[in-house]
């Protein structure tokens, strides 16, 4: 039987974090009442003229620099002609022959090896409105609040082979655009959307198979499920002697299948031509260099620095660098004197667990870098044990109180008085003479039992190191 392989190319639409739309001054805010953020320009009234949003161009160039692209010296806008109720002008202003950015690549980590996914282009375009089908059985509504919102389309080369690689690619892109503050990456609200072109071919073949385009994938989980399904569907069709039809398909999350939507258009179907109302964009090299000079450190670079400067394990460094707010929180903690490895352990463990439970980012938490540094200092001084610190940390997270105050209010100071601990240990050993004899006979694992009993008696306040030392002396 013929074995098939998948060929996948992705188109990512990212809504840019500008305050206003691409060609007018209307707000880009999410969640407003329908048709309250519109004007004659974005509703396509006759005779109006678009005015380019300079910040939108800057954000695309910034992304291109972050993704190793060539920045075009000349860029031009084109009209993409098609009819749809949410497109009031009857065309979309986009880019065709002369995009803002060309080439570039994204590196993903697959099975321990780095794979480069090539980029074809990054261009700027306006979003369409939104058709609303809920609320009436016999009609639909059109909300034009989104019409004219600036979108950045990132088009990959067909270098992706599996659904997992596609998810890793989108995750890496999302991390990057969030790092450089050009898109919030919110997939649920539609500010980061993914379409995929999928085909299959016999393993080792050079010619591409017939592709289908899949839309309506608004989460990493749906991207993986939709692509896995579509690859299997196409292979099944070919194995049964059928042929793949070039078409656009939608992902039906409820049924877990892709469904045919319409035949797939080609570029000539859109009758692209240069927009006569917008002049070409020519870049001043100094302007592009200025954007490059002000770029933030990117996640891959930051990850390597965490590993090299502070000896953080690769997996931990990747986690810390995955969100800009997390990375900056960690760096601030170390800058204030916190031990890098201790800070990393608390952040990836207890802290991440609490943040995930509330589904918030680290910079939204009541705990600030100084709070963790102060708590780590209490552990280092022997004021509290690591076990007690967990209680202190959770209370800090819930209330925002300082570690020292919590320790004082709850009487959590670690017991490091040798004479007091010695008395407790003597009493414990006297009550457990059989266990003592077994330990002396070679059952060394009972040491854990003795330590646990002391900690239980002291409600976790005993200094663990001192307890172990005293027990070893007394047990010979």
N, C-alpha and C positions, 0 to 999 in steps of 0.2 A: 504493500500500500504506500502511496506517495505521502511523504511527510512534508508538512507545510510550516512556514514561518511567517510571522506577522511583520508588517512594516507600518509604523505609526508616525504621523506628523501632527503636531498640536498648534492650535491658534488660541492664544490667551488674550482676552480683552480685560484690561485693567483700567478702572475708572480713576482718573487723576485727582489728587487732593487739592484742586484749586477751589477757591471760594465761589468763583463765578464760572459760567459756561464758556465754551470755547470761542464763540463769536458774538456774545452779548453779555450784559451785566447781570443776568438773572442768577439767583442762588442755585448752587448744586446740592443743597442740604437734602438729607434723606428723610422721608416720613411725613412730609407736609400734605395738606389737603390737595386732592387732584386739581391740576391746572391753576395753581396759585403761584407758581414760579415760572411764568411765561411772559413773553413780550412779542411784538410783531416780528422780530428777527427769528426767534426759535420756533415760532408757530408758522413761519414761512409766508408771511403776508407779502403781497406784490410790492416791488419797488424798494424793499429794505436791503441794506448792505451789511455784510459781516465785517467785524473788526477782530483781528487775531488776538487771542489771549497769549501774551508773551510767556507767562509762567508755564502754560501747558507745553510749549515748545521746549522750554528749559528742562522740564521734568522728563520728557522723552530723551533728550540729549544726555541727561544725568543717568538714565537707565542704560542707554547705549554704552556709555563709558564704563558702567559697572559690569556690563555683560560682554566686554571686550569687542564691541562693534566698531566699525569704521563710521565716523560721522560725515555725512554727505556735505560737500561744500555748497551744493545747490539742491533745494528741495521744493516740490511744487504740489499744490492741492488739485484734486480732480473731483468731478461729479460722478457718482455711481448711481445710475438711474434704475430705479425699480419702483413699483407701486405696492404700498402696503398702508393700511389705515393709520398706523402710528407714525408715518413719514409724511408730514404735511407738505413739504416742498415737492414731493415726487422724486427726490434724489437725496442721496447722502453725500456730504462733503467728506472725502477721504483722501488717500494718496495712492497712486498707482505706479507710474514709471520711476518717480524720484522720491523715495521714502527718506525720512530723516536719518535712519540708521540702517546699515547693511552689514551682513556677516556677523561675526561674534560666536560665542559658544557658552554653554552652561555645563559645569562639571557635576556629575552625580557619582555617588559611591555605590557600586553594584558588586556584591559578593567579594568585598575587600579590595576591589580594583576601581580605579577612577575611569569613568567613561565620559568622553566629551560629546555633548549633544549640540550639533551645529545650529546656528540661527540663520534664517534667510534674510529677515528684515524686521525692523520695528518702525511702525508708522503711526501717525496721529489721525484721528477721525472724530466725528461727532456721533453721539449715541442717538438712537431713535426714541420715540415715546414708548408707551406701554399699553397694550390692549388688555382690558379687564373684562373677563367673561362671567364673573360671578355676579349674582344679584338680579339677573333677569334671564328667563328661559328663552326669550326670543330676540335678544339684542345684546350687543357688546358696547363697552364704553372705551373711550380713549383718554388716557392721562398723558399730557405733554410736558409734565414737570421734568422728565428725564431727557426730552428732546434737546439736543445741543450740548449735553454734558460731555466733557472731553474724555475720549477713550484712547488708550494706547494699545495697539494690537502687536503682539509679539508672535512671530511665525517661526516655528522650528523647521529644520530640515527633517526628512523622513529617516531619522537615525535611531528611533526608539523601537525596541523589539518586543517589549512586554508591557502588560498593564502596570506592573510594579514600577518599571522604569518611568513610565508616564507620570505616575503619582509622585515619584521622587523628583522628577523634573519640575512639576508644578509647585511642589513644596519648596524647592530651592528658589524658584522664581518669586514665590510669595514672600519668602524670607528676605530676599534681596530688595524687592520694591518697598517692603515695610521698613527695612533698615535705612534706605536712602530717602524715606519720607515722601514718596511720590504716589502711594496707594495704600489704603488701609487693609487691603487683602481680605475684606469681609465677603466670603462667598455666599453666605445666606442672604445678604442684602443685594447681591448681584454686582458688587464692585470688583470682583474678580471672577471671570467666567471662562470656561474652557470648552472649546470645540475640538474634535479629533477627526482626522482623516485616517481611515483604517483600510488596509488591504492585506491579502495573504498571497503567498507565492510558494512554489516548491522550494524546499531547502536548497540553497546554493545557487538558485536562479538569480540572474541579474535584472531581468525585466520585472517591473512592478505589476501587480495584479490590479484589477478594477477596484477603485476605492469607494467607500461610503463615508459620508460626514455624519458624525454624531453630535447632537446638540442637547441642551438641557441637563448638563452635568454640573451641579452646584456644590459638590463636596468631594473630598478625596476618596471617600468610600464609594460614592456613586461613579466616579471616574474609573476606579479599578473594576467595579462590577460590570459597568457598561462595556468597557473594552474587552474584558474577559469573555463576556457573552457574545459580543459581535465577532470576535476572532473565531470562537467555536461555531457560530452560526455560518460564517462564510466557509469555513473548512467543511462543514457538513453539506452545504449546498454543492460545493465542488466535488466532494466524494460521491454524492448521489447523482452526478452527471449534469447538474444544473449550471447556471452562470450567474455571476454577480452583476447586479444592476447598479450603475452609478446613481446614487440618490442621497438625499438628506434624511437621516433617521433621528427620532427622538428617543431618549431614555425614559422608559416608564418605570419609575422606582417601585410602584406598588406591585406590578406584575414581574419585575426583575428582568425585563426584556427591552430590546430596541424595536421601535415601530417605524414603518415607512411614513414620511411626512410629505415629501415632494421629490421630483427629479432634481438632480444636482445641476446648478447653473455653471456655466463657464464664464471667464472674464469678459468675452465678447458680448455675452447676454446683457451685461450692465451698461454697455455703450459709454465707457469711460471717456471723458475729455477734460482738458484743463479748465479749472473754474475761472471764468473771466472776471469775477469780482475779487479775487485774491491774488496778489502779486507773488511771484516765487520768493522763497526765503534763501538769502545768501548769508552764510555765517562768517562773522569776523573771528579769526583764529584766537584773538585775545579773549573773546567772550567764552569760547569753548574751553580755553585753558583756565579761565577763571572758575568755571564750573568744576573742572577736574581738580583744581587746587583745593576747593572747598568740600570735596567728597569725604564722607565719613569712612572710617575703616570698615571694610566689608567682612562678613561673617567668617569666610574661610581664612582670611588673614588674621582675624581676631582669635580664631580657634588655634591656629599654629602658634600665635604669641602666648596664649595661655599654657600651651603644652611646653614651649621652650623656656619661658621666663619663670613659670611657677610649677613646672613638673606635674601638670594636671593630666590625667589619663585621657587618651583620645576621645573615648565615648563621652566622658564627663565634659571635656572641653567643647565638644560639639553641642551638647545640651545647653551649656552656659552661653554659647555664642548664637544659639538658634533664634533668640529674640533680642532685639537691641536693648530693650528695657532691662532684660535679665542680665545681659552682658555688662551694661553700665552699672547696674546695682552691685554686681560682683566686684567689678573694678573699684568702685567707690569703697566697698568694704575692705578690700586689700589696702587701698590707699590710706585708710584710717587706722591701719595697723592690725587688721584681722589676718590670721594665718590663712593663706590661700587654700590649703587642702582642707582645713577644718571648715572654712566658709563654704567650700564646694560641697562637702558632705552634708552640711545642714541644708543647703539650698536644694540639692538634688533629692534629698530625702523628705524630712518633715515639712519643709517649707513648700515644696512643689505639691505635696499631698494636700495640704490645706488650701493652696491656691486653686488646684484642680477641683476640689470639692465645691468651691464658690464660683468657679469658672471666671476668675479675674486674673489680670496681669500683675506682675510683681510690684510695679510702681503704684498700683491701686491699693496695696496692702497698708495696714497700720504700722507694720514693722519697717523701719528704715535701716540703712546700713549701720549707722551708729549703734542702734539697738542690738544688732547681732554682735558687733565688736565688743560691746560692754558685757554681753552674756558670755562670750568666749573668754573674756578676761576673768570673769568669776570662776569659770571652770579651771583656767590655768592657775589661779591663786589657791585653788582647793576650797573655795567658799562653797561651791556646789559641785555635786558629782554629775557625770554625763547623764545618768538616769533622771536625776532631779531636773536637769536642764531641759529635758523634754517637757516636763510639766510647766516649767517656767516659760518655755518658748510658746506653748499652746496658749498660755494665759496672756503673753505679750501679743499674740496674734489676735486674740478675741477682744482684748481691752485697749491695746495701745500703750499699756503701762510699761515703765522701764523695768529691766530685769532686777535691779537692786531693790526697787520698791516691792516687787512681787515676792522676792526672797524674804524680805523683812516682814511683810504683812502676813505671809503664810508660814513663817518660821521654818524655812527650808534650808537653813545654813547647815552645811555638811558637818557631821561629827568627826573631828580629827583628834579628839582627846584620847590619848593612848590608854590612860588608866580607866576611863569610862568604858571604852570598847573592850578592854581586857576583862573587866568584870562581867560584861554581857557574854563574852566568849567562854569564860570559865563556867558560867551557869549553863550555857548551851552544851558544852562538852560533858558536863556532869549528868545532864538529862539524857544524853545520847551515847552512853558508854559502849553499847553494842556497835554503833556506827564507828566510834573511835577505834575499837579493836579491829574491825574489818578494814579500816583505812590503814592501820599500822601493819595489817597482814598483807597489804598490797593493793587494796581497792582504791586506787588514787582518784577515781572519778567522784568519790564521796566529798572531795574538796568543794565541788560545786554545791553540794547539799549544805555543807556547813556555811559557806559564804551566803547562800540564799536565805538561810535561817537568820543569820545576823542582820541582813538587809531587811528581812521581814520584821524582825524585832525593833529595828530602828526606823521603820517606815521609809526605808530607802535613803536615809540621811547619812549612814556610815560611809566613811572614806574607804572605797573598795580596795585601794592599794594597801592601806594600813590594815584592813581586815585580813587580807591575804597574807601579809607579812606576819601578823600576830598568830594566825592559825598555823602557819608553817613552823613557827617556833614552838608552839605548844604541842603540836602533833609529832614533833621530832622529825 
